[in-house]
Amino acid sequence: MLRTLDIILIVIMTAVAAVTYTIKHQAELKLEEVRKLEAEIKLERDTIDLLRADWALLTQPSRLQKLITSYQGELQLVPTESTQLTQASELPMLKADLPVFDPADKDKDGKVSDKEAKAYAKTIVADVDADADKINTGSVKPE
């Protein structure tokens, strides 16, 4: 005769076996997924190596010189002159670095209205855009 304790222990052992099997199956699925990812990573690394080799081949100075001489008539390439180079300090200010308002435009409460601030910002942006067009680097002939 089976006692109640025996039946409970059999049920517990069966449940533990089912949980163990489920965990083992999930671990095998994750291991398979990891192997697939490793294969994809290896393929991507091989592709990167191949592309680097292609890039090294395409940018060889001797090859580029042959292309320049072949297409000189169409491209009309000339060496860069020193007047075409500029310093960072010669470039205009970024629009993001512009002040939003002029402190002189404050009203008697010490506040600036949105209308005045927007008008001032538009003026500054227009001035910067105009200054940017006046920069002469020598790379483009003035019209």
N, C-alpha and C positions, 0 to 999 in steps of 0.2 A: 503494500500500500504506500501510496505517496502522501506524504504529509504536505501541509500548506507551505511550510518553509521550503521544501524541496521544489515545489512549483514556482514559488517566488524566485528562488535562486536560478532556476532554469530560464525564467522570463528575463531576469537581469542579465544572465550570461548571453542570451540571444540578442538582447538590446545592445550590449557592449560589443558583441561581434559585428552587428550591423553598423554601429557608429564607427568602429575601427575600419571596416571595409569602406565606408563612405569617405573617411578622412584619407585613406590610402588612395582611393580613386581620384579625389580632388588634388592630392599631391602629385600624382602622375600626370594629370591634365596640366597643372601649373609647370611641371618640369618640361613637358612637351612645348608649352607656350614659350618658355625661356629658351629652349633650343631653336625654335623658329625665329625669335628675336635675335639671337646670336648669329644665326645664318643671315638675316637681313642686315645686321650691322657689318658682318664680314663682306657682304656684297657691296654695301655702300662705301666701305673703306677701299675695296678694290676699284670701284668706280672712281673715287676721288683720286687714287693713285694714277689711274689711267688718264684722267682729265689733266692732272698735273704734268704728266709726261707729254700729253698733246700740247698743253700750253707752253712747255719748255721748247718743244719742237717749233711751234708757230712763232715764238718770239725770239728766235735766234737772230742775232744782229746780221749775220751774212744773208739769211733769207729775207729779212726786212729790207736790206740794202738792195737786193735784186728786185724786190717789188717796187721800191722807190724809183729805181732807174727805169723799170719797165713802164710804169704809169706816171712818169714825171710830166708828160704832156697834159694828161687829164687832171692830175692833182695840183700841179704847180706848187709843190712844197718848197719852202725856203727855211733856213735855220732861224731859230728864235733869236731876236735881237735883245740886247740888255734893256732897251727902252720899253719892251713889252712886259717886263716883270715889275711887280709893284709890291710894296710892303703892306702888312696888315694895318698899320697906322694910317695909310692913305685911303683905306676903304671907308665908305660912309657908315654911320652908326646903324645898327639893326633897328628895325621898327619896334621891336619888343623892348628895346632899351630907351625909347623916347619917354620924356616926361608927359604925364597925362594933362597937366594944367600948369599955368604960370602963377606963382604965388601973388603976383601983382593984381591978378584978376579976382581976388577974394572980395566978397562984399563986407558990409559992416559987421556981420556976425562971424566973420572968419571962415565962411564956407564958400565953396565954388559951386555954381549951379551946373547941372548936367549939360545944359545947352552951351555954356561957356567952355566947359572942359572939352566937349566934342569939337567945337569950333577950333579951339587951340590945337587939339591933336591933329585935325585935318590940315591945319596950316603947317605944322611941323612936318608931317608926312609929305606934304607937297614940296616943302623946301628940301627935304632929304632926297626925294625922287629927282628933283631938278639938279641937285648937286651930284647925284650919281651919274647923270647923263653928261656932266662936264668933266669927268675923270678922263684924262688922256694917257692911256697906257702905250699907245703906239701900235696896238694890235689891230685897231680898226681905223681906217682913214676917215677923218672928219668930213662931213658932207658939206 
